[in-house]
Amino acid sequence: MTRWTLRSRLIVLLVTSSVIVIVVTTTLSVLFVGSYMRDQIDNRLVTTAGRIEAGLIGLHGLQIDAATTESMAKPENAAVVIENDGRVAMAVNTDRETAVALQGAALNDGRPHEVPDRPGMLAIRLDIGPAQASFVDTDGTIVQADAMIIGFDTRVAAAAQRRLVLIAAAGVAGALAAITAATVLIVRRSLRPLNGMTEQAHAFAAGDRTVRLPVPTDDPDMQRLALTVNEAFDVQQQAEARLRAFVADASHELRTPLTTATGWIELYLQGGLTDEDRRDQAMQRAMTQLGRMRVLIDELALLARLDRARPLDLDPVDLAVLATEVVEDARVINPDRTFSLHAAGPATLLGDAPKLQQVLQNLVGNAVQHTPPGSPVEVTVRPAPTDAGEAGSRVHTLLVTDHGPGIPVEDRPHVFTRFWRGDASRTRHTGGGGLGLGIVSPIVAAHGGTSEVISQVGYGTTIRVRLPAKVP
């Protein structure tokens, strides 16, 4: 089944809407004109009947001939005088057969009706009392009339109405043709920028990441669309660049420890490590390199689990206790550093303890990694105030502060972005793989919290994490 293009759907929709509006409007107009003409004919027959009846009353006792009758009925109307016995006594402005048809019509309510066997003929009956005027037939016979029937042939009006319908139909056809042509031109011209955008998008999809959509200046909607798509192209290009950089870093990072560990093992297998102390040193070096590989693999695996949005294992957790454990471990690993912990009291919340510990480890490790040797690191836990309202609105605050070089303003929006490093030339030893804070942000968000960076170049950086003080 062939799918319609946007251009085809717009053209069909607009033309169909125009057809419906024009046809309905024209049909209602024709019906209104026809109804109006019929009402006018009915009113004219009723008026004529009333005028003749009033004239007969005024001509009481006179004898009325055919010429007078025709004058009273008007030339456009047929007039038939009916005798007391029901026969046609006089007929003017019509033939005998029509007169008989008028005489036989059921006209008893004083309103115009259609005459059977005479299409287009309307007639009205008015009764004539015996005391009113008498009529003189064409042969001179004086008759006493019982009724008079006034008829009107509507075929001329019907023909005029048919001509009106034909004219309206021709006008509708012409208008629809003009509307269709104008719609096609307008839609094609309006959607023309999309053709250029489509070609550019195909070029981008084919691998040319430098292309961007042309931005029209005369159409705000198309302009907004082009700018949005170009922004998406920029984001995609930046993401791919970050991913390529990360893959290169990860490959180098895995290759280096793997090569080192393999070298020591090969040296051992070749008999080059006969000394026991030397052999123990080699195994320790190999374990260190394998540990570096394991850290990176664990970080990637953690990111994969976070992306799958697995549910957290929620239990009551004291953030101050976790911070104490992480700081103690950091002191052992980095004896040349000064780590200070400030906790005003328990900070209990409902959370996933291993993942929150990972947050603390990454924050402290990030502070150690990006500051000069010997720089102090401060960890602060501020429990939520007990008078801050209900538990759902209370938050614990975690601050990890270093006294390093700080982060430039233009880099701060990206510090929680995965694979991002402020200086692309840095290795993992100086800049890391860009996963530390990229892991912090989704874990904090999964707990309903927020994370932000506060930094001043030359004075240091503080990472602030707020976590809801939810308790079971």
GIFEN-V601393 format. One record per backbone hydrogen bond with DSSP energy under -1.0 kcal/mol. CO is the residue of the C=O (numbers start at 1). NH is the residue of the N-H. E is the energy in kcal/mol with one decimal. If there is no record, write none. Layout:
BEGIN
CO:NH:E  CO:NH:E
END
This chain:
BEGIN
5:9:-2.5  6:10:-2.5  7:11:-2.5  8:12:-2.8  9:13:-2.6  10:14:-2.7  11:15:-2.8  12:16:-2.6  13:17:-2.3  14:18:-2.3  15:19:-2.8  16:20:-2.6  17:21:-2.4  18:22:-2.9  19:23:-2.9  20:24:-2.4  21:25:-2.4  22:26:-2.9  23:27:-2.8  24:28:-2.5  25:29:-2.1  26:30:-2.8  27:31:-2.7  28:32:-2.4  29:33:-2.6  30:34:-2.7  31:35:-2.5  32:36:-2.7  33:37:-2.6  34:38:-2.3  35:39:-2.4  36:40:-2.2  37:41:-2.3  38:42:-2.6  39:43:-2.7  40:44:-2.2  41:45:-2.4  42:46:-2.5  43:47:-2.6  44:48:-2.7  45:49:-2.8  46:50:-2.3  47:51:-2.5  48:52:-2.7  49:53:-2.5  50:54:-2.1  51:55:-2.1  52:56:-2.6  53:57:-1.8  54:58:-1.7  55:59:-1.6  59:62:-2.1  62:134:-1.8  64:136:-2.7  65:69:-2.3  66:70:-2.7  67:71:-2.1  68:72:-2.5  69:73:-2.4  70:74:-1.7  74:77:-1.5  78:151:-2.9  79:92:-2.8  80:149:-2.9  81:89:-2.9  81:90:-1.4  82:146:-3.5  82:147:-1.5  83:86:-1.6  87:83:-3.3  90:81:-3.1  92:79:-2.2  95:99:-2.1  96:100:-2.4  97:101:-2.3  98:102:-2.6  99:103:-2.5  100:104:-2.0  105:107:-1.2  113:123:-2.4  115:118:-1.6  118:121:-2.1  120:154:-3.8  121:115:-2.2  122:152:-3.1  123:113:-2.2  124:150:-2.7  126:148:-2.5  129:132:-1.5  134:64:-2.9  135:143:-2.9  137:140:-1.8  141:137:-3.4  143:135:-2.3  146:128:-2.5  147:82:-3.1  148:126:-2.6  149:80:-2.3  150:124:-2.3  151:78:-2.7  152:122:-2.7  154:158:-2.8  155:159:-2.6  156:160:-2.1  157:161:-2.3  158:162:-2.5  159:163:-2.3  160:164:-1.9  161:165:-2.3  162:166:-2.6  163:167:-2.8  164:168:-2.7  165:169:-2.9  166:170:-2.7  167:171:-2.5  168:172:-2.7  169:173:-2.7  170:174:-2.5  171:175:-2.7  172:176:-2.9  173:177:-2.3  174:178:-2.4  175:179:-2.8  176:180:-2.9  177:181:-2.4  178:182:-2.6  179:183:-2.9  180:184:-2.6  181:185:-2.2  182:186:-2.7  183:187:-3.1  184:188:-2.4  185:189:-2.4  186:190:-2.8  187:191:-2.5  191:194:-1.0  192:195:-1.1  192:196:-1.1  193:197:-2.3  194:198:-2.8  195:199:-2.2  196:200:-2.2  197:201:-2.7  198:202:-2.5  199:203:-2.1  200:204:-2.3  201:205:-2.7  202:206:-1.9  203:208:-2.2  204:207:-1.3  207:209:-1.3  219:223:-2.6  220:224:-2.5  221:225:-2.3  222:226:-2.8  223:227:-2.5  224:228:-2.2  225:229:-2.6  226:230:-2.7  227:231:-2.1  228:232:-2.2  229:233:-2.5  230:234:-2.5  231:235:-2.5  232:236:-2.7  233:237:-2.8  234:238:-2.7  235:239:-2.8  236:240:-2.7  237:241:-2.3  238:242:-2.7  239:243:-2.8  240:244:-2.8  241:245:-2.4  242:246:-2.6  243:247:-3.1  244:248:-2.5  245:249:-2.6  246:250:-3.8  247:251:-2.9  248:252:-2.5  249:253:-3.2  250:254:-2.7  251:255:-2.8  252:256:-2.6  253:257:-1.2  254:258:-1.8  255:259:-2.8  256:260:-2.4  257:261:-3.0  258:262:-2.4  259:263:-2.4  260:264:-2.0  261:265:-2.2  262:266:-2.9  263:267:-2.3  264:268:-2.1  265:269:-2.7  266:270:-1.9  267:272:-2.6  268:271:-1.7  275:279:-2.2  276:280:-2.7  277:281:-2.3  278:282:-2.0  279:283:-2.4  280:284:-2.3  281:285:-2.3  282:286:-2.4  283:287:-2.5  284:288:-2.0  285:289:-2.1  286:290:-2.4  287:291:-2.1  288:292:-1.7  289:293:-1.7  290:294:-2.2  291:295:-2.1  292:296:-1.7  293:297:-2.4  294:298:-2.8  295:299:-2.2  296:300:-2.3  297:301:-2.5  298:302:-2.4  299:303:-2.2  300:304:-2.1  301:305:-2.1  302:306:-2.4  303:307:-2.3  304:308:-1.4  305:310:-1.2  306:309:-1.4  312:314:-1.2  315:351:-2.5  317:349:-2.6  318:322:-2.0  319:323:-2.2  320:324:-1.9  321:325:-2.2  322:326:-2.3  323:327:-2.4  324:328:-2.3  325:329:-2.2  326:330:-2.4  327:331:-2.0  328:332:-1.5  329:333:-2.4  330:334:-2.5  334:337:-1.7  338:377:-2.5  340:379:-3.0  342:381:-3.2  347:319:-2.7  349:317:-3.1  351:315:-2.3  352:356:-2.5  353:357:-2.5  354:358:-1.8  355:359:-1.9  356:360:-2.0  357:361:-2.7  358:362:-2.6  359:363:-2.3  360:364:-2.6  361:365:-3.0  362:366:-2.5  363:367:-1.9  364:368:-2.2  365:369:-2.4  366:370:-1.8  372:375:-2.0  377:340:-2.2  378:401:-3.0  379:342:-2.7  380:399:-2.8  381:344:-1.5  382:397:-2.6  385:388:-1.3  390:393:-1.4  394:469:-2.8  396:467:-2.4  397:382:-3.2  398:465:-2.9  399:380:-3.0  400:463:-2.3  401:378:-2.8  405:458:-3.1  408:411:-1.1  408:412:-1.0  411:414:-1.6  412:415:-1.2  414:417:-2.0  417:420:-1.4  423:426:-1.8  427:431:-4.3  434:419:-1.9  435:439:-1.5  436:440:-1.3  437:441:-2.0  439:443:-1.5  440:444:-2.5  441:445:-2.5  442:446:-2.3  443:447:-1.2  444:449:-2.8  445:448:-1.8  450:466:-2.6  452:464:-2.6  454:462:-3.6  456:459:-2.5  456:460:-1.5  460:456:-2.2  461:402:-2.6  462:454:-3.0  463:400:-1.8  464:452:-2.2  465:398:-3.1  466:450:-1.9  467:396:-3.2  468:470:-1.7  470:350:-1.3
END
